[in-house]
């Protein structure tokens, strides 16, 4: 698996957790929307980067349709990209 795909996948998962566990509670329970305004677009950029790299790798490395779709599904779930990386390396 590509080095950059792994890095972006890890950053995407971390930004998703940061958004879910810190930024959104800060917005809704403490009235501090600034965290969502910062982390939200960052996560969106990382999500799009991960999906773009997944598409590129799927074409260049001839991934099966199942593996290709699992990569996208992993980006939607919290910690999913960690799981995807682990299952593809074993």
mmCIF file as gemmi writes it, N, C-alpha and C atoms, coordinates in Angstrom:
data_model
loop_
_atom_site.group_PDB
_atom_site.id
_atom_site.type_symbol
_atom_site.label_atom_id
_atom_site.label_alt_id
_atom_site.label_comp_id
_atom_site.label_asym_id
_atom_site.label_entity_id
_atom_site.label_seq_id
_atom_site.pdbx_PDB_ins_code
_atom_site.Cartn_x
_atom_site.Cartn_y
_atom_site.Cartn_z
_atom_site.occupancy
_atom_site.B_iso_or_equiv
_atom_site.pdbx_formal_charge
_atom_site.auth_seq_id
_atom_site.auth_asym_id
_atom_site.pdbx_PDB_model_num
ATOM 1 N N . UNK Axp A 1 ? 0.839 -1.175 0 1 0 ? 1 A 1
ATOM 2 C CA . UNK Axp A 1 ? 0 0 0 1 0 ? 1 A 1
ATOM 3 C C . UNK Axp A 1 ? 0.885 1.24 0 1 0 ? 1 A 1
ATOM 4 N N . UNK Axp A 2 ? 0.449 2.253 -0.67 1 0 ? 2 A 1
ATOM 5 C CA . UNK Axp A 2 ? 1.223 3.472 -0.814 1 0 ? 2 A 1
ATOM 6 C C . UNK Axp A 2 ? 1.478 4.159 0.527 1 0 ? 2 A 1
ATOM 7 N N . UNK Axp A 3 ? 2.667 4.703 0.638 1 0 ? 3 A 1
ATOM 8 C CA . UNK Axp A 3 ? 3.059 5.439 1.845 1 0 ? 3 A 1
ATOM 9 C C . UNK Axp A 3 ? 2.101 6.601 2.099 1 0 ? 3 A 1
ATOM 10 N N . UNK Axp A 4 ? 1.813 7.397 1.079 1 0 ? 4 A 1
ATOM 11 C CA . UNK Axp A 4 ? 0.953 8.564 1.25 1 0 ? 4 A 1
ATOM 12 C C . UNK Axp A 4 ? -0.483 8.173 1.546 1 0 ? 4 A 1
ATOM 13 N N . UNK Axp A 5 ? -0.93 7.078 0.997 1 0 ? 5 A 1
ATOM 14 C CA . UNK Axp A 5 ? -2.279 6.596 1.283 1 0 ? 5 A 1
ATOM 15 C C . UNK Axp A 5 ? -2.412 6.249 2.768 1 0 ? 5 A 1
ATOM 16 N N . UNK Axp A 6 ? -1.394 5.591 3.315 1 0 ? 6 A 1
ATOM 17 C CA . UNK Axp A 6 ? -1.407 5.264 4.744 1 0 ? 6 A 1
ATOM 18 C C . UNK Axp A 6 ? -1.389 6.525 5.608 1 0 ? 6 A 1
ATOM 19 N N . UNK Axp A 7 ? -0.536 7.473 5.251 1 0 ? 7 A 1
ATOM 20 C CA . UNK Axp A 7 ? -0.432 8.709 6.036 1 0 ? 7 A 1
ATOM 21 C C . UNK Axp A 7 ? -1.752 9.488 6.007 1 0 ? 7 A 1
ATOM 22 N N . UNK Axp A 8 ? -2.304 9.672 4.832 1 0 ? 8 A 1
ATOM 23 C CA . UNK Axp A 8 ? -3.56 10.415 4.708 1 0 ? 8 A 1
ATOM 24 C C . UNK Axp A 8 ? -4.694 9.663 5.4 1 0 ? 8 A 1
ATOM 25 N N . UNK Axp A 9 ? -4.699 8.344 5.314 1 0 ? 9 A 1
ATOM 26 C CA . UNK Axp A 9 ? -5.716 7.554 6.01 1 0 ? 9 A 1
ATOM 27 C C . UNK Axp A 9 ? -5.643 7.717 7.516 1 0 ? 9 A 1
ATOM 28 N N . UNK Axp A 10 ? -4.454 7.726 8.048 1 0 ? 10 A 1
ATOM 29 C CA . UNK Axp A 10 ? -4.29 7.917 9.494 1 0 ? 10 A 1
ATOM 30 C C . UNK Axp A 10 ? -4.708 9.317 9.918 1 0 ? 10 A 1
ATOM 31 N N . UNK Axp A 11 ? -4.312 10.313 9.144 1 0 ? 11 A 1
ATOM 32 C CA . UNK Axp A 11 ? -4.702 11.688 9.456 1 0 ? 11 A 1
ATOM 33 C C . UNK Axp A 11 ? -6.212 11.877 9.335 1 0 ? 11 A 1
ATOM 34 N N . UNK Axp A 12 ? -6.811 11.237 8.347 1 0 ? 12 A 1
ATOM 35 C CA . UNK Axp A 12 ? -8.263 11.325 8.168 1 0 ? 12 A 1
ATOM 36 C C . UNK Axp A 12 ? -8.983 10.74 9.369 1 0 ? 12 A 1
ATOM 37 N N . UNK Axp A 13 ? -8.527 9.585 9.832 1 0 ? 13 A 1
ATOM 38 C CA . UNK Axp A 13 ? -9.15 8.949 11.004 1 0 ? 13 A 1
ATOM 39 C C . UNK Axp A 13 ? -8.988 9.821 12.247 1 0 ? 13 A 1
ATOM 40 N N . UNK Axp A 14 ? -7.814 10.369 12.439 1 0 ? 14 A 1
ATOM 41 C CA . UNK Axp A 14 ? -7.572 11.231 13.603 1 0 ? 14 A 1
ATOM 42 C C . UNK Axp A 14 ? -8.419 12.498 13.549 1 0 ? 14 A 1
ATOM 43 N N . UNK Axp A 15 ? -8.534 13.093 12.37 1 0 ? 15 A 1
ATOM 44 C CA . UNK Axp A 15 ? -9.348 14.307 12.25 1 0 ? 15 A 1
ATOM 45 C C . UNK Axp A 15 ? -10.827 13.995 12.484 1 0 ? 15 A 1
ATOM 46 N N . UNK Axp A 16 ? -11.275 12.823 12.056 1 0 ? 16 A 1
ATOM 47 C CA . UNK Axp A 16 ? -12.665 12.419 12.281 1 0 ? 16 A 1
ATOM 48 C C . UNK Axp A 16 ? -12.925 12.247 13.777 1 0 ? 16 A 1
ATOM 49 N N . UNK Axp A 17 ? -12.012 11.592 14.467 1 0 ? 17 A 1
ATOM 50 C CA . UNK Axp A 17 ? -12.165 11.421 15.913 1 0 ? 17 A 1
ATOM 51 C C . UNK Axp A 17 ? -12.12 12.766 16.63 1 0 ? 17 A 1
ATOM 52 N N . UNK Axp A 18 ? -11.232 13.635 16.214 1 0 ? 18 A 1
ATOM 53 C CA . UNK Axp A 18 ? -11.138 14.971 16.805 1 0 ? 18 A 1
ATOM 54 C C . UNK Axp A 18 ? -12.449 15.728 16.595 1 0 ? 18 A 1
ATOM 55 N N . UNK Axp A 19 ? -13.007 15.602 15.417 1 0 ? 19 A 1
ATOM 56 C CA . UNK Axp A 19 ? -14.271 16.266 15.114 1 0 ? 19 A 1
ATOM 57 C C . UNK Axp A 19 ? -15.405 15.704 15.974 1 0 ? 19 A 1
ATOM 58 N N . UNK Axp A 20 ? -15.482 14.379 16.063 1 0 ? 20 A 1
ATOM 59 C CA . UNK Axp A 20 ? -16.571 13.745 16.814 1 0 ? 20 A 1
ATOM 60 C C . UNK Axp A 20 ? -16.438 13.887 18.326 1 0 ? 20 A 1
ATOM 61 N N . UNK Axp A 21 ? -15.224 13.756 18.835 1 0 ? 21 A 1
ATOM 62 C CA . UNK Axp A 21 ? -15.032 13.694 20.288 1 0 ? 21 A 1
ATOM 63 C C . UNK Axp A 21 ? -14.707 15.028 20.953 1 0 ? 21 A 1
ATOM 64 N N . UNK Axp A 22 ? -14.208 15.981 20.188 1 0 ? 22 A 1
ATOM 65 C CA . UNK Axp A 22 ? -13.834 17.262 20.802 1 0 ? 22 A 1
ATOM 66 C C . UNK Axp A 22 ? -14.586 18.435 20.169 1 0 ? 22 A 1
ATOM 67 N N . UNK Axp A 23 ? -14.498 18.563 18.861 1 0 ? 23 A 1
ATOM 68 C CA . UNK Axp A 23 ? -15.062 19.75 18.211 1 0 ? 23 A 1
ATOM 69 C C . UNK Axp A 23 ? -16.583 19.829 18.321 1 0 ? 23 A 1
ATOM 70 N N . UNK Axp A 24 ? -17.27 18.738 18.03 1 0 ? 24 A 1
ATOM 71 C CA . UNK Axp A 24 ? -18.739 18.786 18.081 1 0 ? 24 A 1
ATOM 72 C C . UNK Axp A 24 ? -19.272 18.939 19.505 1 0 ? 24 A 1
ATOM 73 N N . UNK Axp A 25 ? -18.73 18.204 20.493 1 0 ? 25 A 1
ATOM 74 C CA . UNK Axp A 25 ? -19.186 18.472 21.867 1 0 ? 25 A 1
ATOM 75 C C . UNK Axp A 25 ? -18.887 19.91 22.316 1 0 ? 25 A 1
ATOM 76 N N . UNK Axp A 26 ? -17.748 20.46 21.905 1 0 ? 26 A 1
ATOM 77 C CA . UNK Axp A 26 ? -17.435 21.843 22.262 1 0 ? 26 A 1
ATOM 78 C C . UNK Axp A 26 ? -18.458 22.8 21.649 1 0 ? 26 A 1
ATOM 79 N N . UNK Axp A 27 ? -18.88 22.505 20.44 1 0 ? 27 A 1
ATOM 80 C CA . UNK Axp A 27 ? -19.867 23.364 19.78 1 0 ? 27 A 1
ATOM 81 C C . UNK Axp A 27 ? -21.233 23.28 20.451 1 0 ? 27 A 1
ATOM 82 N N . UNK Axp A 28 ? -21.696 22.066 20.68 1 0 ? 28 A 1
ATOM 83 C CA . UNK Axp A 28 ? -23.062 21.9 21.158 1 0 ? 28 A 1
ATOM 84 C C . UNK Axp A 28 ? -23.229 21.984 22.672 1 0 ? 28 A 1
ATOM 85 N N . UNK Axp A 29 ? -22.202 21.666 23.43 1 0 ? 29 A 1
ATOM 86 C CA . UNK Axp A 29 ? -22.331 21.7 24.884 1 0 ? 29 A 1
ATOM 87 C C . UNK Axp A 29 ? -21.673 22.908 25.528 1 0 ? 29 A 1
ATOM 88 N N . UNK Axp A 30 ? -20.698 23.506 24.837 1 0 ? 30 A 1
ATOM 89 C CA . UNK Axp A 30 ? -20.001 24.651 25.414 1 0 ? 30 A 1
ATOM 90 C C . UNK Axp A 30 ? -20.172 25.921 24.582 1 0 ? 30 A 1
ATOM 91 N N . UNK Axp A 31 ? -20.905 25.829 23.487 1 0 ? 31 A 1
ATOM 92 C CA . UNK Axp A 31 ? -21.151 26.996 22.665 1 0 ? 31 A 1
ATOM 93 C C . UNK Axp A 31 ? -19.895 27.547 21.996 1 0 ? 31 A 1
ATOM 94 N N . UNK Axp A 32 ? -18.965 26.649 21.62 1 0 ? 32 A 1
ATOM 95 C CA . UNK Axp A 32 ? -17.705 27.072 21.001 1 0 ? 32 A 1
ATOM 96 C C . UNK Axp A 32 ? -17.604 26.47 19.594 1 0 ? 32 A 1
ATOM 97 N N . UNK Axp A 33 ? -18.23 27.079 18.608 1 0 ? 33 A 1
ATOM 98 C CA . UNK Axp A 33 ? -18.236 26.507 17.254 1 0 ? 33 A 1
ATOM 99 C C . UNK Axp A 33 ? -16.908 26.65 16.498 1 0 ? 33 A 1
ATOM 100 N N . UNK Axp A 34 ? -15.965 27.383 17.048 1 0 ? 34 A 1
ATOM 101 C CA . UNK Axp A 34 ? -14.701 27.61 16.35 1 0 ? 34 A 1
ATOM 102 C C . UNK Axp A 34 ? -13.976 26.305 16.029 1 0 ? 34 A 1
ATOM 103 N N . UNK Axp A 35 ? -14.065 25.334 16.921 1 0 ? 35 A 1
ATOM 104 C CA . UNK Axp A 35 ? -13.375 24.068 16.683 1 0 ? 35 A 1
ATOM 105 C C . UNK Axp A 35 ? -13.931 23.346 15.454 1 0 ? 35 A 1
ATOM 106 N N . UNK Axp A 36 ? -15.249 23.373 15.303 1 0 ? 36 A 1
ATOM 107 C CA . UNK Axp A 36 ? -15.866 22.74 14.138 1 0 ? 36 A 1
ATOM 108 C C . UNK Axp A 36 ? -15.501 23.498 12.866 1 0 ? 36 A 1
ATOM 109 N N . UNK Axp A 37 ? -15.413 24.825 12.964 1 0 ? 37 A 1
ATOM 110 C CA . UNK Axp A 37 ? -15.039 25.629 11.801 1 0 ? 37 A 1
ATOM 111 C C . UNK Axp A 37 ? -13.613 25.354 11.342 1 0 ? 37 A 1
ATOM 112 N N . UNK Axp A 38 ? -12.761 24.943 12.263 1 0 ? 38 A 1
ATOM 113 C CA . UNK Axp A 38 ? -11.372 24.637 11.909 1 0 ? 38 A 1
ATOM 114 C C . UNK Axp A 38 ? -11.212 23.17 11.516 1 0 ? 38 A 1
ATOM 115 N N . UNK Axp A 39 ? -11.688 22.272 12.361 1 0 ? 39 A 1
ATOM 116 C CA . UNK Axp A 39 ? -11.483 20.841 12.148 1 0 ? 39 A 1
ATOM 117 C C . UNK Axp A 39 ? -12.368 20.302 11.025 1 0 ? 39 A 1
ATOM 118 N N . UNK Axp A 40 ? -13.562 20.844 10.861 1 0 ? 40 A 1
ATOM 119 C CA . UNK Axp A 40 ? -14.484 20.361 9.834 1 0 ? 40 A 1
ATOM 120 C C . UNK Axp A 40 ? -13.903 20.425 8.424 1 0 ? 40 A 1
ATOM 121 N N . UNK Axp A 41 ? -13.464 21.595 7.968 1 0 ? 41 A 1
ATOM 122 C CA . UNK Axp A 41 ? -12.871 21.665 6.631 1 0 ? 41 A 1
ATOM 123 C C . UNK Axp A 41 ? -11.58 20.857 6.487 1 0 ? 41 A 1
ATOM 124 N N . UNK Axp A 42 ? -10.794 20.808 7.551 1 0 ? 42 A 1
ATOM 125 C CA . UNK Axp A 42 ? -9.571 19.996 7.516 1 0 ? 42 A 1
ATOM 126 C C . UNK Axp A 42 ? -9.92 18.527 7.316 1 0 ? 42 A 1
ATOM 127 N N . UNK Axp A 43 ? -10.91 18.057 8.061 1 0 ? 43 A 1
ATOM 128 C CA . UNK Axp A 43 ? -11.346 16.675 7.903 1 0 ? 43 A 1
ATOM 129 C C . UNK Axp A 43 ? -11.898 16.438 6.498 1 0 ? 43 A 1
ATOM 130 N N . UNK Axp A 44 ? -12.671 17.389 5.997 1 0 ? 44 A 1
ATOM 131 C CA . UNK Axp A 44 ? -13.216 17.256 4.646 1 0 ? 44 A 1
ATOM 132 C C . UNK Axp A 44 ? -12.126 17.145 3.595 1 0 ? 44 A 1
ATOM 133 N N . UNK Axp A 45 ? -11.093 17.952 3.726 1 0 ? 45 A 1
ATOM 134 C CA . UNK Axp A 45 ? -9.968 17.893 2.796 1 0 ? 45 A 1
ATOM 135 C C . UNK Axp A 45 ? -9.252 16.546 2.88 1 0 ? 45 A 1
ATOM 136 N N . UNK Axp A 46 ? -9.031 16.065 4.1 1 0 ? 46 A 1
ATOM 137 C CA . UNK Axp A 46 ? -8.379 14.767 4.27 1 0 ? 46 A 1
ATOM 138 C C . UNK Axp A 46 ? -9.251 13.624 3.752 1 0 ? 46 A 1
ATOM 139 N N . UNK Axp A 47 ? -10.557 13.721 3.954 1 0 ? 47 A 1
ATOM 140 C CA . UNK Axp A 47 ? -11.49 12.715 3.447 1 0 ? 47 A 1
ATOM 141 C C . UNK Axp A 47 ? -11.418 12.638 1.927 1 0 ? 47 A 1
ATOM 142 N N . UNK Axp A 48 ? -11.462 13.801 1.278 1 0 ? 48 A 1
ATOM 143 C CA . UNK Axp A 48 ? -11.393 13.828 -0.183 1 0 ? 48 A 1
ATOM 144 C C . UNK Axp A 48 ? -10.039 13.325 -0.678 1 0 ? 48 A 1
ATOM 145 N N . UNK Axp A 49 ? -8.976 13.683 0.028 1 0 ? 49 A 1
ATOM 146 C CA . UNK Axp A 49 ? -7.65 13.196 -0.341 1 0 ? 49 A 1
ATOM 147 C C . UNK Axp A 49 ? -7.552 11.689 -0.22 1 0 ? 49 A 1
ATOM 148 N N . UNK Axp A 50 ? -8.104 11.15 0.855 1 0 ? 50 A 1
ATOM 149 C CA . UNK Axp A 50 ? -8.095 9.696 1.062 1 0 ? 50 A 1
ATOM 150 C C . UNK Axp A 50 ? -8.873 9 -0.052 1 0 ? 50 A 1
ATOM 151 N N . UNK Axp A 51 ? -10.053 9.512 -0.379 1 0 ? 51 A 1
ATOM 152 C CA . UNK Axp A 51 ? -10.858 8.896 -1.437 1 0 ? 51 A 1
ATOM 153 C C . UNK Axp A 51 ? -10.165 9.001 -2.794 1 0 ? 51 A 1
ATOM 154 N N . UNK Axp A 52 ? -9.537 10.128 -3.06 1 0 ? 52 A 1
ATOM 155 C CA . UNK Axp A 52 ? -8.808 10.288 -4.313 1 0 ? 52 A 1
ATOM 156 C C . UNK Axp A 52 ? -7.627 9.344 -4.414 1 0 ? 52 A 1
ATOM 157 N N . UNK Axp A 53 ? -6.891 9.204 -3.324 1 0 ? 53 A 1
ATOM 158 C CA . UNK Axp A 53 ? -5.76 8.272 -3.316 1 0 ? 53 A 1
ATOM 159 C C . UNK Axp A 53 ? -6.24 6.827 -3.416 1 0 ? 53 A 1
ATOM 160 N N . UNK Axp A 54 ? -7.372 6.519 -2.787 1 0 ? 54 A 1
ATOM 161 C CA . UNK Axp A 54 ? -7.932 5.165 -2.886 1 0 ? 54 A 1
ATOM 162 C C . UNK Axp A 54 ? -8.291 4.857 -4.341 1 0 ? 54 A 1
ATOM 163 N N . UNK Axp A 55 ? -8.894 5.819 -5.002 1 0 ? 55 A 1
ATOM 164 C CA . UNK Axp A 55 ? -9.258 5.633 -6.407 1 0 ? 55 A 1
ATOM 165 C C . UNK Axp A 55 ? -8.009 5.432 -7.271 1 0 ? 55 A 1
ATOM 166 N N . UNK Axp A 56 ? -7.019 6.258 -7.048 1 0 ? 56 A 1
ATOM 167 C CA . UNK Axp A 56 ? -5.77 6.165 -7.809 1 0 ? 56 A 1
ATOM 168 C C . UNK Axp A 56 ? -5.076 4.818 -7.592 1 0 ? 56 A 1
ATOM 169 N N . UNK Axp A 57 ? -4.998 4.384 -6.334 1 0 ? 57 A 1
ATOM 170 C CA . UNK Axp A 57 ? -4.371 3.097 -6.031 1 0 ? 57 A 1
ATOM 171 C C . UNK Axp A 57 ? -5.184 1.931 -6.592 1 0 ? 57 A 1
ATOM 172 N N . UNK Axp A 58 ? -6.493 2.044 -6.529 1 0 ? 58 A 1
ATOM 173 C CA . UNK Axp A 58 ? -7.345 0.973 -7.059 1 0 ? 58 A 1
ATOM 174 C C . UNK Axp A 58 ? -7.071 0.758 -8.543 1 0 ? 58 A 1
ATOM 175 N N . UNK Axp A 59 ? -6.862 1.839 -9.263 1 0 ? 59 A 1
ATOM 176 C CA . UNK Axp A 59 ? -6.568 1.722 -10.689 1 0 ? 59 A 1
ATOM 177 C C . UNK Axp A 59 ? -5.152 1.224 -10.945 1 0 ? 59 A 1
ATOM 178 N N . UNK Axp A 60 ? -4.183 1.798 -10.235 1 0 ? 60 A 1
ATOM 179 C CA . UNK Axp A 60 ? -2.783 1.447 -10.509 1 0 ? 60 A 1
ATOM 180 C C . UNK Axp A 60 ? -2.398 0.06 -10.003 1 0 ? 60 A 1
ATOM 181 N N . UNK Axp A 61 ? -3.036 -0.393 -8.915 1 0 ? 61 A 1
ATOM 182 C CA . UNK Axp A 61 ? -2.684 -1.698 -8.34 1 0 ? 61 A 1
ATOM 183 C C . UNK Axp A 61 ? -3.728 -2.764 -8.614 1 0 ? 61 A 1
ATOM 184 N N . UNK Axp A 62 ? -4.687 -2.46 -9.479 1 0 ? 62 A 1
ATOM 185 C CA . UNK Axp A 62 ? -5.734 -3.41 -9.863 1 0 ? 62 A 1
ATOM 186 C C . UNK Axp A 62 ? -6.455 -4.028 -8.663 1 0 ? 62 A 1
ATOM 187 N N . UNK Axp A 63 ? -6.939 -3.169 -7.777 1 0 ? 63 A 1
ATOM 188 C CA . UNK Axp A 63 ? -7.699 -3.653 -6.628 1 0 ? 63 A 1
ATOM 189 C C . UNK Axp A 63 ? -8.986 -4.302 -7.107 1 0 ? 63 A 1
ATOM 190 N N . UNK Axp A 64 ? -9.458 -5.273 -6.344 1 0 ? 64 A 1
ATOM 191 C CA . UNK Axp A 64 ? -10.773 -5.85 -6.622 1 0 ? 64 A 1
ATOM 192 C C . UNK Axp A 64 ? -11.84 -4.807 -6.279 1 0 ? 64 A 1
ATOM 193 N N . UNK Axp A 65 ? -13.023 -4.985 -6.823 1 0 ? 65 A 1
ATOM 194 C CA . UNK Axp A 65 ? -14.12 -4.06 -6.527 1 0 ? 65 A 1
ATOM 195 C C . UNK Axp A 65 ? -14.426 -4.068 -5.032 1 0 ? 65 A 1
ATOM 196 N N . UNK Axp A 66 ? -14.351 -5.234 -4.42 1 0 ? 66 A 1
ATOM 197 C CA . UNK Axp A 66 ? -14.619 -5.357 -2.98 1 0 ? 66 A 1
ATOM 198 C C . UNK Axp A 66 ? -13.632 -4.522 -2.166 1 0 ? 66 A 1
ATOM 199 N N . UNK Axp A 67 ? -12.351 -4.634 -2.469 1 0 ? 67 A 1
ATOM 200 C CA . UNK Axp A 67 ? -11.332 -3.879 -1.749 1 0 ? 67 A 1
ATOM 201 C C . UNK Axp A 67 ? -11.518 -2.379 -1.984 1 0 ? 67 A 1
ATOM 202 N N . UNK Axp A 68 ? -11.843 -2.022 -3.199 1 0 ? 68 A 1
ATOM 203 C CA . UNK Axp A 68 ? -12.059 -0.628 -3.55 1 0 ? 68 A 1
ATOM 204 C C . UNK Axp A 68 ? -13.219 -0.05 -2.73 1 0 ? 68 A 1
ATOM 205 N N . UNK Axp A 69 ? -14.331 -0.748 -2.672 1 0 ? 69 A 1
ATOM 206 C CA . UNK Axp A 69 ? -15.484 -0.271 -1.917 1 0 ? 69 A 1
ATOM 207 C C . UNK Axp A 69 ? -15.235 -0.281 -0.418 1 0 ? 69 A 1
ATOM 208 N N . UNK Axp A 70 ? -14.465 -1.253 0.071 1 0 ? 70 A 1
ATOM 209 C CA . UNK Axp A 70 ? -14.116 -1.277 1.495 1 0 ? 70 A 1
ATOM 210 C C . UNK Axp A 70 ? -13.28 -0.063 1.88 1 0 ? 70 A 1
ATOM 211 N N . UNK Axp A 71 ? -12.412 0.372 0.998 1 0 ? 71 A 1
ATOM 212 C CA . UNK Axp A 71 ? -11.599 1.558 1.276 1 0 ? 71 A 1
ATOM 213 C C . UNK Axp A 71 ? -12.495 2.775 1.468 1 0 ? 71 A 1
ATOM 214 N N . UNK Axp A 72 ? -13.52 2.927 0.624 1 0 ? 72 A 1
ATOM 215 C CA . UNK Axp A 72 ? -14.442 4.055 0.765 1 0 ? 72 A 1
ATOM 216 C C . UNK Axp A 72 ? -15.29 3.919 2.031 1 0 ? 72 A 1
ATOM 217 N N . UNK Axp A 73 ? -15.768 2.722 2.304 1 0 ? 73 A 1
ATOM 218 C CA . UNK Axp A 73 ? -16.575 2.502 3.504 1 0 ? 73 A 1
ATOM 219 C C . UNK Axp A 73 ? -15.756 2.786 4.762 1 0 ? 73 A 1
ATOM 220 N N . UNK Axp A 74 ? -14.479 2.461 4.727 1 0 ? 74 A 1
ATOM 221 C CA . UNK Axp A 74 ? -13.612 2.698 5.882 1 0 ? 74 A 1
ATOM 222 C C . UNK Axp A 74 ? -13.512 4.183 6.197 1 0 ? 74 A 1
ATOM 223 N N . UNK Axp A 75 ? -13.562 5.025 5.185 1 0 ? 75 A 1
ATOM 224 C CA . UNK Axp A 75 ? -13.451 6.468 5.408 1 0 ? 75 A 1
ATOM 225 C C . UNK Axp A 75 ? -14.686 7.041 6.089 1 0 ? 75 A 1
ATOM 226 N N . UNK Axp A 76 ? -15.801 6.337 6.001 1 0 ? 76 A 1
ATOM 227 C CA . UNK Axp A 76 ? -17.048 6.828 6.588 1 0 ? 76 A 1
ATOM 228 C C . UNK Axp A 76 ? -17.158 6.467 8.068 1 0 ? 76 A 1
ATOM 229 N N . UNK Axp A 77 ? -16.484 5.399 8.472 1 0 ? 77 A 1
ATOM 230 C CA . UNK Axp A 77 ? -16.566 4.933 9.855 1 0 ? 77 A 1
ATOM 231 C C . UNK Axp A 77 ? -15.437 5.51 10.708 1 0 ? 77 A 1
ATOM 232 N N . UNK Axp A 78 ? -15.73 5.863 11.967 1 0 ? 78 A 1
ATOM 233 C CA . UNK Axp A 78 ? -14.647 6.298 12.845 1 0 ? 78 A 1
ATOM 234 C C . UNK Axp A 78 ? -13.615 5.167 13 1 0 ? 78 A 1
ATOM 235 N N . UNK Axp A 79 ? -12.375 5.48 12.847 1 0 ? 79 A 1
ATOM 236 C CA . UNK Axp A 79 ? -11.256 4.52 12.92 1 0 ? 79 A 1
ATOM 237 C C . UNK Axp A 79 ? -11.284 3.498 11.783 1 0 ? 79 A 1
ATOM 238 N N . UNK Axp A 80 ? -12.132 3.677 10.807 1 0 ? 80 A 1
ATOM 239 C CA . UNK Axp A 80 ? -12.244 2.726 9.714 1 0 ? 80 A 1
ATOM 240 C C . UNK Axp A 80 ? -10.986 2.617 8.871 1 0 ? 80 A 1
ATOM 241 N N . UNK Axp A 81 ? -10.297 3.727 8.679 1 0 ? 81 A 1
ATOM 242 C CA . UNK Axp A 81 ? -9.089 3.674 7.862 1 0 ? 81 A 1
ATOM 243 C C . UNK Axp A 81 ? -7.968 2.924 8.578 1 0 ? 81 A 1
ATOM 244 N N . UNK Axp A 82 ? -7.965 2.987 9.919 1 0 ? 82 A 1
ATOM 245 C CA . UNK Axp A 82 ? -6.997 2.177 10.678 1 0 ? 82 A 1
ATOM 246 C C . UNK Axp A 82 ? -7.273 0.7 10.432 1 0 ? 82 A 1
ATOM 247 N N . UNK Axp A 83 ? -8.553 0.312 10.499 1 0 ? 83 A 1
ATOM 248 C CA . UNK Axp A 83 ? -8.956 -1.074 10.275 1 0 ? 83 A 1
ATOM 249 C C . UNK Axp A 83 ? -8.584 -1.51 8.86 1 0 ? 83 A 1
ATOM 250 N N . UNK Axp A 84 ? -8.885 -0.666 7.869 1 0 ? 84 A 1
ATOM 251 C CA . UNK Axp A 84 ? -8.597 -1.011 6.484 1 0 ? 84 A 1
ATOM 252 C C . UNK Axp A 84 ? -7.087 -1.235 6.277 1 0 ? 84 A 1
ATOM 253 N N . UNK Axp A 85 ? -6.297 -0.347 6.826 1 0 ? 85 A 1
ATOM 254 C CA . UNK Axp A 85 ? -4.831 -0.504 6.693 1 0 ? 85 A 1
ATOM 255 C C . UNK Axp A 85 ? -4.365 -1.81 7.33 1 0 ? 85 A 1
ATOM 256 N N . UNK Axp A 86 ? -4.883 -2.099 8.507 1 0 ? 86 A 1
ATOM 257 C CA . UNK Axp A 86 ? -4.463 -3.319 9.207 1 0 ? 86 A 1
ATOM 258 C C . UNK Axp A 86 ? -4.874 -4.573 8.436 1 0 ? 86 A 1
ATOM 259 N N . UNK Axp A 87 ? -6.087 -4.607 7.937 1 0 ? 87 A 1
ATOM 260 C CA . UNK Axp A 87 ? -6.559 -5.808 7.239 1 0 ? 87 A 1
ATOM 261 C C . UNK Axp A 87 ? -5.855 -6.002 5.897 1 0 ? 87 A 1
ATOM 262 N N . UNK Axp A 88 ? -5.424 -4.926 5.278 1 0 ? 88 A 1
ATOM 263 C CA . UNK Axp A 88 ? -4.754 -5.047 3.972 1 0 ? 88 A 1
ATOM 264 C C . UNK Axp A 88 ? -3.281 -5.392 4.107 1 0 ? 88 A 1
ATOM 265 N N . UNK Axp A 89 ? -2.694 -5.143 5.272 1 0 ? 89 A 1
ATOM 266 C CA . UNK Axp A 89 ? -1.289 -5.46 5.477 1 0 ? 89 A 1
ATOM 267 C C . UNK Axp A 89 ? -1.066 -6.849 6.045 1 0 ? 89 A 1
ATOM 268 N N . UNK Axp A 90 ? -2.142 -7.502 6.499 1 0 ? 90 A 1
ATOM 269 C CA . UNK Axp A 90 ? -1.943 -8.851 7.074 1 0 ? 90 A 1
ATOM 270 C C . UNK Axp A 90 ? -2.202 -9.937 6.074 1 0 ? 90 A 1
